[in-house]
């Protein structure tokens, strides 16, 4: 069976079985898109078809792009990976570690070591998300501060959940990395991305705000209720984000994100444009957290996210904004592959050993519910079986 037919069979069955309402799958190599296939509906409410150029909220798939932007600044001498972040943003010198919340309120102490850009890009800074950290959720409720979903700058003002460099825990560190970039460059993160990444790569459908034409191609977010997918309205948000989030917020298409993946496969250069040096791509594709390992994530809001662990049982480290599987996945990606995902179940991986990357794009909640996790695994196994044939 050829690759296109294999993907078609996998995704069409998932739609027919109501695993997802619609999906786009793509395979990318150093020459560009090998194939992109679309199945199902971008909105079950009106039955409009999912297409190759459908626009998705990619949420945390923003993070690798923000990481590339920060590493561009490192290459230019504007940022340093191991410089205390407080030397750039003094507010980060006043950070406290949240040890407990009792009847008297939060128990805080100063950290023993400073937060660095490397900490922020590897999720070892101590900054965490309230969706997956109950203590930070409790602190936000106690203090009455806005959550990260508010898109308010004040949502970044929170204590650390642990000593910097002590462990890995998924969090808002890359939002702060974006703030560092803005502080040293004097321009907004989105503008840096457009000038230094999107325009050179031809990513014309990737932005923090959708154009009117992109709005027309945008997929609705679908929520699973009583075993049926229901589309939410696709109106633009009622409030403007106060900051460009390094951790999420971009809209993109499979075709656009494929160009970003292609650039990584080509070691930082695409056509005549060098986005990153070969050495920097190698560094960001390597373990940057030492002996620490990625741990399973437990959700405290199952309307947004299930508990999850990618590639269960496979040891995973973290590069500079990529997850890295330390061992080969049986029937799937090679050791050293790069990956991550977005809250609305958009997923990618880059297998530099095999020389190709892949995208599985849906627009569904909650994140990583068992049936979607199973589809991601089946999609991966299908690709490798077909490519090995």
DOKEKE-524814 format. One record per residue (C-alpha): x, y, z; chain. Coordinates in Angstrom, 3 decimals, m for minus. Example, Ala and Ser with C-alpha at 12.3 -4.5 7.8 and 13.67 -1.06 7.14 Angstrom:
BEGIN
atom c1:12.300, c2:m4.500, c3:7.800, kette:A;
atom c1:13.670, c2:m1.060, c3:7.140, kette:A;
END
This chain:
BEGIN
atom c1:0.000, c2:0.000, c3:0.000, kette:A;
atom c1:1.387, c2:3.434, c3:m0.889, kette:A;
atom c1:1.805, c2:6.212, c3:1.664, kette:A;
atom c1:m1.161, c2:8.313, c3:0.574, kette:A;
atom c1:m3.529, c2:5.366, c3:0.646, kette:A;
atom c1:m2.238, c2:4.308, c3:4.064, kette:A;
atom c1:m2.860, c2:7.779, c3:5.510, kette:A;
atom c1:m6.260, c2:7.985, c3:3.824, kette:A;
atom c1:m7.309, c2:4.648, c3:5.314, kette:A;
atom c1:m6.095, c2:5.638, c3:8.791, kette:A;
atom c1:m7.732, c2:9.068, c3:8.887, kette:A;
atom c1:m10.960, c2:8.176, c3:7.092, kette:A;
atom c1:m11.550, c2:5.310, c3:9.516, kette:A;
atom c1:m10.927, c2:7.656, c3:12.458, kette:A;
atom c1:m13.549, c2:10.046, c3:11.075, kette:A;
atom c1:m16.031, c2:7.262, c3:10.296, kette:A;
atom c1:m15.607, c2:5.857, c3:13.812, kette:A;
atom c1:m16.044, c2:9.367, c3:15.302, kette:A;
atom c1:m12.597, c2:9.228, c3:16.891, kette:A;
atom c1:m12.169, c2:12.784, c3:15.569, kette:A;
atom c1:m14.505, c2:14.957, c3:13.470, kette:A;
atom c1:m11.726, c2:15.779, c3:11.020, kette:A;
atom c1:m7.961, c2:15.667, c3:10.602, kette:A;
atom c1:m5.095, c2:16.652, c3:8.354, kette:A;
atom c1:m2.067, c2:14.380, c3:8.128, kette:A;
atom c1:1.192, c2:15.285, c3:6.429, kette:A;
atom c1:4.638, c2:13.831, c3:5.810, kette:A;
atom c1:7.603, c2:16.118, c3:5.165, kette:A;
atom c1:11.192, c2:15.489, c3:4.070, kette:A;
atom c1:14.131, c2:17.756, c3:3.221, kette:A;
atom c1:12.575, c2:18.570, c3:m0.157, kette:A;
atom c1:9.244, c2:19.652, c3:1.332, kette:A;
atom c1:5.819, c2:18.063, c3:1.652, kette:A;
atom c1:5.753, c2:14.430, c3:0.554, kette:A;
atom c1:2.005, c2:14.252, c3:1.003, kette:A;
atom c1:m0.783, c2:16.043, c3:2.847, kette:A;
atom c1:m4.191, c2:14.422, c3:3.298, kette:A;
atom c1:m7.396, c2:15.887, c3:4.744, kette:A;
atom c1:m10.463, c2:14.000, c3:5.974, kette:A;
atom c1:m13.686, c2:14.808, c3:7.748, kette:A;
atom c1:m15.139, c2:18.172, c3:8.681, kette:A;
atom c1:m13.509, c2:21.342, c3:9.932, kette:A;
atom c1:m16.885, c2:22.058, c3:11.555, kette:A;
atom c1:m19.514, c2:19.440, c3:12.243, kette:A;
atom c1:m22.030, c2:22.246, c3:12.711, kette:A;
atom c1:m22.167, c2:23.029, c3:8.995, kette:A;
atom c1:m20.337, c2:20.062, c3:7.509, kette:A;
atom c1:m17.590, c2:22.124, c3:5.831, kette:A;
atom c1:m14.761, c2:19.848, c3:4.776, kette:A;
atom c1:m11.317, c2:19.757, c3:6.329, kette:A;
atom c1:m8.721, c2:20.756, c3:3.719, kette:A;
atom c1:m4.957, c2:20.865, c3:3.386, kette:A;
atom c1:m4.980, c2:24.639, c3:3.952, kette:A;
atom c1:m7.373, c2:24.625, c3:6.928, kette:A;
atom c1:m6.227, c2:27.024, c3:9.656, kette:A;
atom c1:m5.704, c2:25.587, c3:13.144, kette:A;
atom c1:m5.067, c2:27.026, c3:16.563, kette:A;
atom c1:m1.715, c2:25.342, c3:17.153, kette:A;
atom c1:m1.419, c2:26.350, c3:20.831, kette:A;
atom c1:1.821, c2:24.898, c3:22.245, kette:A;
atom c1:3.186, c2:24.080, c3:18.803, kette:A;
atom c1:4.006, c2:27.796, c3:19.038, kette:A;
atom c1:6.756, c2:26.877, c3:21.512, kette:A;
atom c1:9.342, c2:25.471, c3:19.064, kette:A;
atom c1:8.917, c2:28.544, c3:16.863, kette:A;
atom c1:9.442, c2:30.844, c3:19.853, kette:A;
atom c1:12.450, c2:28.722, c3:20.772, kette:A;
atom c1:13.946, c2:29.221, c3:17.317, kette:A;
atom c1:13.381, c2:32.985, c3:17.668, kette:A;
atom c1:15.209, c2:33.016, c3:21.010, kette:A;
atom c1:18.082, c2:30.969, c3:19.604, kette:A;
atom c1:18.395, c2:33.407, c3:16.726, kette:A;
atom c1:18.865, c2:36.085, c3:19.394, kette:A;
atom c1:21.489, c2:33.889, c3:21.075, kette:A;
atom c1:23.369, c2:33.566, c3:17.787, kette:A;
atom c1:23.364, c2:37.355, c3:17.472, kette:A;
atom c1:24.675, c2:37.898, c3:20.985, kette:A;
atom c1:21.439, c2:39.438, c3:22.296, kette:A;
atom c1:20.715, c2:36.561, c3:24.696, kette:A;
atom c1:22.801, c2:33.938, c3:26.460, kette:A;
atom c1:21.476, c2:30.517, c3:27.404, kette:A;
atom c1:22.958, c2:30.480, c3:30.906, kette:A;
atom c1:22.737, c2:34.157, c3:31.800, kette:A;
atom c1:20.462, c2:34.904, c3:34.803, kette:A;
atom c1:17.198, c2:36.105, c3:33.264, kette:A;
atom c1:16.924, c2:38.791, c3:35.947, kette:A;
atom c1:19.840, c2:40.623, c3:34.311, kette:A;
atom c1:17.433, c2:41.356, c3:31.432, kette:A;
atom c1:14.079, c2:41.517, c3:33.265, kette:A;
atom c1:14.733, c2:42.626, c3:36.878, kette:A;
atom c1:11.299, c2:41.369, c3:37.938, kette:A;
atom c1:12.650, c2:37.831, c3:37.560, kette:A;
atom c1:15.126, c2:38.571, c3:40.329, kette:A;
atom c1:12.229, c2:38.787, c3:42.787, kette:A;
atom c1:10.906, c2:35.292, c3:42.109, kette:A;
atom c1:9.834, c2:33.100, c3:45.005, kette:A;
atom c1:9.363, c2:29.339, c3:45.241, kette:A;
atom c1:5.890, c2:28.266, c3:46.394, kette:A;
atom c1:6.394, c2:25.659, c3:49.123, kette:A;
atom c1:2.841, c2:25.393, c3:50.454, kette:A;
atom c1:m0.498, c2:27.122, c3:50.833, kette:A;
atom c1:m2.029, c2:26.797, c3:54.286, kette:A;
atom c1:m4.737, c2:28.570, c3:56.282, kette:A;
atom c1:m2.454, c2:31.587, c3:56.632, kette:A;
atom c1:m1.816, c2:31.801, c3:52.907, kette:A;
atom c1:1.092, c2:30.982, c3:50.580, kette:A;
atom c1:4.420, c2:29.857, c3:52.044, kette:A;
atom c1:7.187, c2:31.249, c3:49.827, kette:A;
atom c1:10.999, c2:31.319, c3:49.847, kette:A;
atom c1:13.658, c2:32.752, c3:47.545, kette:A;
atom c1:15.160, c2:30.294, c3:45.052, kette:A;
atom c1:18.748, c2:29.172, c3:45.588, kette:A;
atom c1:19.701, c2:29.663, c3:41.946, kette:A;
atom c1:18.593, c2:32.075, c3:39.209, kette:A;
atom c1:16.326, c2:31.207, c3:36.305, kette:A;
atom c1:18.141, c2:31.114, c3:32.942, kette:A;
atom c1:16.997, c2:31.028, c3:29.338, kette:A;
atom c1:18.052, c2:27.371, c3:29.163, kette:A;
atom c1:15.750, c2:26.639, c3:32.129, kette:A;
atom c1:12.899, c2:28.477, c3:30.414, kette:A;
atom c1:13.312, c2:26.591, c3:27.135, kette:A;
atom c1:13.563, c2:23.146, c3:28.791, kette:A;
atom c1:10.707, c2:23.405, c3:31.323, kette:A;
atom c1:13.173, c2:23.185, c3:34.214, kette:A;
atom c1:12.674, c2:26.775, c3:35.434, kette:A;
atom c1:9.991, c2:26.076, c3:38.041, kette:A;
atom c1:7.305, c2:27.978, c3:36.123, kette:A;
atom c1:4.282, c2:25.689, c3:35.711, kette:A;
atom c1:0.775, c2:25.647, c3:34.237, kette:A;
atom c1:m2.289, c2:25.761, c3:36.473, kette:A;
atom c1:m3.996, c2:23.134, c3:34.274, kette:A;
atom c1:m1.403, c2:20.546, c3:35.333, kette:A;
atom c1:m0.147, c2:21.860, c3:38.693, kette:A;
atom c1:m2.651, c2:21.931, c3:41.585, kette:A;
atom c1:m0.518, c2:24.158, c3:43.831, kette:A;
atom c1:m0.253, c2:26.904, c3:41.209, kette:A;
atom c1:m3.986, c2:26.565, c3:40.497, kette:A;
atom c1:m4.609, c2:27.019, c3:44.229, kette:A;
atom c1:m2.245, c2:30.012, c3:44.359, kette:A;
atom c1:m4.046, c2:31.705, c3:41.437, kette:A;
atom c1:m7.399, c2:31.157, c3:43.125, kette:A;
atom c1:m6.073, c2:32.454, c3:46.455, kette:A;
atom c1:m4.470, c2:35.547, c3:44.925, kette:A;
atom c1:m7.243, c2:36.247, c3:42.423, kette:A;
atom c1:m4.727, c2:36.681, c3:39.605, kette:A;
atom c1:m5.633, c2:35.916, c3:35.971, kette:A;
atom c1:m4.908, c2:32.485, c3:34.559, kette:A;
atom c1:m2.737, c2:31.954, c3:31.510, kette:A;
atom c1:m5.829, c2:31.588, c3:29.315, kette:A;
atom c1:m6.773, c2:35.218, c3:30.032, kette:A;
atom c1:m4.032, c2:36.415, c3:27.671, kette:A;
atom c1:m3.203, c2:39.115, c3:30.250, kette:A;
atom c1:0.416, c2:39.973, c3:30.996, kette:A;
atom c1:m0.356, c2:39.655, c3:34.721, kette:A;
atom c1:m0.928, c2:35.922, c3:34.179, kette:A;
atom c1:2.856, c2:35.458, c3:33.909, kette:A;
atom c1:3.363, c2:36.858, c3:37.413, kette:A;
atom c1:3.407, c2:33.713, c3:39.534, kette:A;
atom c1:5.821, c2:31.922, c3:41.861, kette:A;
atom c1:8.000, c2:28.979, c3:40.917, kette:A;
atom c1:6.792, c2:25.487, c3:41.779, kette:A;
atom c1:10.307, c2:24.174, c3:42.409, kette:A;
atom c1:13.958, c2:25.159, c3:42.456, kette:A;
atom c1:15.280, c2:26.038, c3:38.973, kette:A;
atom c1:17.042, c2:23.051, c3:37.425, kette:A;
atom c1:15.644, c2:20.615, c3:40.000, kette:A;
atom c1:13.192, c2:18.775, c3:37.746, kette:A;
atom c1:11.147, c2:18.915, c3:34.550, kette:A;
atom c1:7.569, c2:20.142, c3:34.664, kette:A;
atom c1:5.639, c2:21.531, c3:31.731, kette:A;
atom c1:4.978, c2:25.228, c3:32.126, kette:A;
atom c1:4.962, c2:28.840, c3:31.013, kette:A;
atom c1:8.747, c2:29.211, c3:30.804, kette:A;
atom c1:8.692, c2:29.862, c3:27.062, kette:A;
atom c1:6.277, c2:32.748, c3:27.616, kette:A;
atom c1:8.991, c2:34.322, c3:29.750, kette:A;
atom c1:11.610, c2:33.455, c3:27.112, kette:A;
atom c1:9.540, c2:35.467, c3:24.640, kette:A;
atom c1:9.532, c2:38.380, c3:27.080, kette:A;
atom c1:13.334, c2:38.205, c3:27.272, kette:A;
atom c1:13.546, c2:38.385, c3:23.477, kette:A;
atom c1:11.257, c2:41.402, c3:23.394, kette:A;
atom c1:13.317, c2:43.126, c3:26.103, kette:A;
atom c1:16.641, c2:42.759, c3:24.264, kette:A;
atom c1:15.318, c2:43.350, c3:20.738, kette:A;
atom c1:12.823, c2:46.116, c3:21.368, kette:A;
atom c1:10.211, c2:44.504, c3:19.112, kette:A;
atom c1:7.210, c2:42.258, c3:19.710, kette:A;
atom c1:7.725, c2:38.514, c3:19.545, kette:A;
atom c1:5.211, c2:38.167, c3:16.700, kette:A;
atom c1:6.991, c2:40.803, c3:14.659, kette:A;
atom c1:10.348, c2:39.060, c3:15.200, kette:A;
atom c1:8.793, c2:35.761, c3:14.114, kette:A;
atom c1:7.292, c2:37.324, c3:10.988, kette:A;
atom c1:10.488, c2:39.047, c3:9.917, kette:A;
atom c1:13.005, c2:36.360, c3:10.886, kette:A;
atom c1:11.065, c2:33.097, c3:10.420, kette:A;
atom c1:7.692, c2:33.332, c3:8.662, kette:A;
atom c1:8.604, c2:35.612, c3:5.756, kette:A;
atom c1:11.876, c2:33.805, c3:4.902, kette:A;
atom c1:10.161, c2:30.388, c3:5.074, kette:A;
atom c1:7.061, c2:31.508, c3:3.177, kette:A;
atom c1:4.779, c2:30.809, c3:6.148, kette:A;
atom c1:2.094, c2:33.253, c3:5.030, kette:A;
atom c1:m0.701, c2:31.524, c3:6.979, kette:A;
atom c1:0.972, c2:31.671, c3:10.403, kette:A;
atom c1:0.220, c2:34.548, c3:12.792, kette:A;
atom c1:m1.104, c2:35.499, c3:16.215, kette:A;
atom c1:m4.116, c2:37.157, c3:14.577, kette:A;
atom c1:m5.966, c2:35.642, c3:11.649, kette:A;
atom c1:m6.567, c2:37.724, c3:8.564, kette:A;
atom c1:m10.167, c2:37.752, c3:7.341, kette:A;
atom c1:m9.187, c2:35.226, c3:4.676, kette:A;
atom c1:m7.605, c2:32.933, c3:7.305, kette:A;
atom c1:m10.750, c2:33.244, c3:9.454, kette:A;
atom c1:m12.770, c2:31.750, c3:6.601, kette:A;
atom c1:m10.493, c2:28.687, c3:6.550, kette:A;
atom c1:m10.306, c2:28.237, c3:10.324, kette:A;
atom c1:m11.381, c2:24.937, c3:11.845, kette:A;
atom c1:m13.838, c2:24.995, c3:14.699, kette:A;
atom c1:m12.743, c2:23.618, c3:18.043, kette:A;
atom c1:m14.757, c2:20.504, c3:18.827, kette:A;
atom c1:m15.530, c2:19.305, c3:22.349, kette:A;
atom c1:m16.444, c2:15.720, c3:23.093, kette:A;
atom c1:m19.737, c2:15.551, c3:24.967, kette:A;
atom c1:m21.626, c2:12.307, c3:25.508, kette:A;
atom c1:m19.469, c2:10.553, c3:22.907, kette:A;
atom c1:m20.326, c2:13.121, c3:20.219, kette:A;
atom c1:m18.238, c2:15.948, c3:18.854, kette:A;
atom c1:m19.806, c2:19.393, c3:19.091, kette:A;
atom c1:m18.298, c2:22.417, c3:17.315, kette:A;
atom c1:m17.807, c2:25.614, c3:19.264, kette:A;
atom c1:m18.419, c2:28.968, c3:17.546, kette:A;
atom c1:m15.386, c2:30.239, c3:15.602, kette:A;
atom c1:m15.801, c2:33.968, c3:16.290, kette:A;
atom c1:m12.610, c2:35.927, c3:16.978, kette:A;
atom c1:m11.822, c2:36.426, c3:20.695, kette:A;
atom c1:m13.639, c2:39.308, c3:22.360, kette:A;
atom c1:m10.466, c2:40.727, c3:23.909, kette:A;
atom c1:m7.054, c2:41.422, c3:22.399, kette:A;
atom c1:m4.126, c2:39.530, c3:23.914, kette:A;
atom c1:m1.901, c2:41.810, c3:25.982, kette:A;
atom c1:1.257, c2:39.998, c3:24.861, kette:A;
atom c1:2.518, c2:37.649, c3:22.178, kette:A;
atom c1:2.746, c2:34.328, c3:23.972, kette:A;
atom c1:5.853, c2:32.261, c3:23.329, kette:A;
atom c1:3.969, c2:29.331, c3:24.783, kette:A;
atom c1:0.897, c2:29.405, c3:22.552, kette:A;
atom c1:m1.439, c2:31.526, c3:20.512, kette:A;
atom c1:m0.311, c2:31.087, c3:16.912, kette:A;
atom c1:m2.622, c2:30.061, c3:14.097, kette:A;
atom c1:m1.160, c2:28.009, c3:11.259, kette:A;
atom c1:m1.809, c2:25.338, c3:8.647, kette:A;
atom c1:m0.268, c2:21.932, c3:8.041, kette:A;
atom c1:1.285, c2:23.345, c3:4.862, kette:A;
atom c1:2.907, c2:26.230, c3:6.747, kette:A;
atom c1:4.118, c2:24.185, c3:9.700, kette:A;
atom c1:5.583, c2:21.680, c3:7.262, kette:A;
atom c1:7.965, c2:24.430, c3:6.121, kette:A;
atom c1:9.158, c2:24.898, c3:9.695, kette:A;
atom c1:9.727, c2:21.138, c3:10.002, kette:A;
atom c1:11.534, c2:21.107, c3:6.651, kette:A;
atom c1:13.850, c2:23.864, c3:7.894, kette:A;
atom c1:14.799, c2:21.767, c3:10.943, kette:A;
atom c1:15.371, c2:18.707, c3:8.737, kette:A;
atom c1:17.623, c2:20.872, c3:6.548, kette:A;
atom c1:19.671, c2:21.875, c3:9.613, kette:A;
atom c1:18.418, c2:25.431, c3:9.797, kette:A;
atom c1:18.571, c2:26.469, c3:6.159, kette:A;
atom c1:15.828, c2:26.529, c3:3.536, kette:A;
atom c1:16.536, c2:27.697, c3:m0.004, kette:A;
atom c1:18.811, c2:30.721, c3:0.400, kette:A;
atom c1:17.572, c2:31.538, c3:3.910, kette:A;
atom c1:19.582, c2:30.488, c3:6.958, kette:A;
atom c1:17.162, c2:30.617, c3:9.889, kette:A;
atom c1:19.614, c2:28.989, c3:12.310, kette:A;
atom c1:23.137, c2:27.695, c3:12.010, kette:A;
atom c1:23.730, c2:23.965, c3:11.701, kette:A;
atom c1:25.438, c2:24.039, c3:15.104, kette:A;
atom c1:22.436, c2:25.683, c3:16.770, kette:A;
atom c1:20.009, c2:23.149, c3:15.278, kette:A;
atom c1:22.249, c2:20.383, c3:16.612, kette:A;
atom c1:22.261, c2:22.002, c3:20.057, kette:A;
atom c1:18.493, c2:22.477, c3:20.175, kette:A;
atom c1:18.017, c2:18.875, c3:19.040, kette:A;
atom c1:20.143, c2:17.523, c3:21.908, kette:A;
atom c1:19.396, c2:16.837, c3:25.559, kette:A;
atom c1:19.699, c2:20.148, c3:27.438, kette:A;
atom c1:18.445, c2:18.925, c3:30.821, kette:A;
atom c1:21.222, c2:16.505, c3:31.811, kette:A;
atom c1:20.092, c2:13.574, c3:33.944, kette:A;
atom c1:16.530, c2:14.903, c3:34.301, kette:A;
atom c1:13.728, c2:13.212, c3:32.374, kette:A;
atom c1:10.225, c2:14.115, c3:31.250, kette:A;
atom c1:7.598, c2:12.767, c3:33.637, kette:A;
atom c1:3.919, c2:11.867, c3:33.087, kette:A;
atom c1:1.539, c2:14.831, c3:33.310, kette:A;
atom c1:m1.541, c2:14.787, c3:35.535, kette:A;
atom c1:m4.433, c2:17.092, c3:34.692, kette:A;
atom c1:m6.604, c2:18.923, c3:37.204, kette:A;
atom c1:m9.051, c2:20.127, c3:34.523, kette:A;
atom c1:m10.291, c2:17.207, c3:32.459, kette:A;
atom c1:m12.419, c2:19.500, c3:30.311, kette:A;
atom c1:m9.155, c2:20.772, c3:28.850, kette:A;
atom c1:m6.735, c2:17.885, c3:29.152, kette:A;
atom c1:m6.539, c2:14.236, c3:30.051, kette:A;
atom c1:m3.579, c2:12.883, c3:31.997, kette:A;
atom c1:m0.915, c2:12.113, c3:29.432, kette:A;
atom c1:2.503, c2:10.725, c3:28.641, kette:A;
atom c1:3.770, c2:10.606, c3:25.081, kette:A;
atom c1:5.489, c2:7.361, c3:24.059, kette:A;
atom c1:4.677, c2:5.760, c3:27.394, kette:A;
atom c1:7.590, c2:3.948, c3:28.961, kette:A;
atom c1:10.179, c2:5.480, c3:26.608, kette:A;
atom c1:12.656, c2:7.763, c3:28.455, kette:A;
atom c1:12.392, c2:11.356, c3:27.222, kette:A;
atom c1:14.620, c2:14.384, c3:27.655, kette:A;
atom c1:14.194, c2:17.944, c3:26.428, kette:A;
atom c1:16.091, c2:19.957, c3:23.874, kette:A;
atom c1:15.680, c2:23.693, c3:23.414, kette:A;
atom c1:11.865, c2:23.583, c3:23.061, kette:A;
atom c1:11.578, c2:20.031, c3:21.681, kette:A;
atom c1:10.801, c2:16.789, c3:23.508, kette:A;
atom c1:13.352, c2:14.091, c3:22.620, kette:A;
atom c1:12.739, c2:10.343, c3:22.930, kette:A;
atom c1:15.967, c2:8.747, c3:24.145, kette:A;
atom c1:15.039, c2:5.287, c3:22.800, kette:A;
atom c1:13.460, c2:4.179, c3:19.528, kette:A;
atom c1:9.684, c2:3.700, c3:19.612, kette:A;
atom c1:8.848, c2:0.135, c3:18.578, kette:A;
atom c1:7.420, c2:0.335, c3:15.050, kette:A;
atom c1:7.807, c2:4.115, c3:15.071, kette:A;
atom c1:10.195, c2:7.028, c3:15.355, kette:A;
atom c1:13.921, c2:6.634, c3:15.922, kette:A;
atom c1:15.750, c2:7.602, c3:19.094, kette:A;
atom c1:16.585, c2:11.291, c3:19.102, kette:A;
atom c1:13.407, c2:12.375, c3:17.321, kette:A;
atom c1:11.951, c2:15.779, c3:18.185, kette:A;
atom c1:8.282, c2:16.322, c3:18.992, kette:A;
atom c1:5.545, c2:18.196, c3:20.760, kette:A;
atom c1:1.884, c2:19.106, c3:20.426, kette:A;
atom c1:m0.802, c2:21.718, c3:20.988, kette:A;
atom c1:m3.725, c2:21.740, c3:23.421, kette:A;
atom c1:m6.298, c2:21.304, c3:20.624, kette:A;
atom c1:m4.647, c2:18.022, c3:19.579, kette:A;
atom c1:m2.261, c2:19.202, c3:16.916, kette:A;
atom c1:0.830, c2:16.991, c3:16.880, kette:A;
atom c1:4.194, c2:16.756, c3:15.130, kette:A;
atom c1:7.450, c2:14.876, c3:15.243, kette:A;
atom c1:10.740, c2:15.225, c3:13.370, kette:A;
atom c1:12.767, c2:12.050, c3:12.851, kette:A;
atom c1:16.140, c2:13.404, c3:11.770, kette:A;
atom c1:17.570, c2:9.877, c3:11.514, kette:A;
atom c1:14.961, c2:8.788, c3:8.957, kette:A;
atom c1:14.984, c2:12.211, c3:7.337, kette:A;
atom c1:11.288, c2:12.993, c3:7.599, kette:A;
atom c1:8.765, c2:14.677, c3:9.844, kette:A;
atom c1:5.021, c2:14.289, c3:10.272, kette:A;
atom c1:1.971, c2:16.281, c3:11.311, kette:A;
atom c1:m1.387, c2:15.133, c3:12.648, kette:A;
atom c1:m3.678, c2:18.142, c3:12.972, kette:A;
atom c1:m7.104, c2:18.078, c3:14.595, kette:A;
atom c1:m9.037, c2:20.724, c3:16.495, kette:A;
atom c1:m10.424, c2:18.849, c3:19.449, kette:A;
atom c1:m10.680, c2:18.962, c3:23.243, kette:A;
atom c1:m9.842, c2:17.574, c3:25.743, kette:A;
atom c1:m6.138, c2:17.164, c3:24.975, kette:A;
atom c1:m4.809, c2:13.615, c3:24.651, kette:A;
atom c1:m7.965, c2:11.744, c3:25.551, kette:A;
atom c1:m7.334, c2:7.997, c3:25.044, kette:A;
atom c1:m8.963, c2:7.757, c3:21.617, kette:A;
atom c1:m6.913, c2:10.665, c3:20.212, kette:A;
atom c1:m3.735, c2:9.316, c3:21.812, kette:A;
atom c1:m4.477, c2:5.964, c3:20.160, kette:A;
atom c1:m5.014, c2:7.679, c3:16.783, kette:A;
atom c1:m1.664, c2:9.465, c3:17.090, kette:A;
atom c1:0.040, c2:6.132, c3:17.754, kette:A;
atom c1:m1.800, c2:4.426, c3:14.897, kette:A;
atom c1:m0.908, c2:7.280, c3:12.532, kette:A;
atom c1:2.766, c2:6.956, c3:13.454, kette:A;
atom c1:2.800, c2:3.172, c3:13.073, kette:A;
atom c1:1.002, c2:3.479, c3:9.729, kette:A;
atom c1:3.599, c2:5.889, c3:8.376, kette:A;
atom c1:6.574, c2:3.786, c3:9.340, kette:A;
atom c1:5.037, c2:0.583, c3:8.016, kette:A;
atom c1:4.256, c2:2.270, c3:4.709, kette:A;
atom c1:7.651, c2:3.959, c3:4.401, kette:A;
atom c1:9.432, c2:0.684, c3:5.160, kette:A;
atom c1:7.480, c2:m1.217, c3:2.499, kette:A;
END
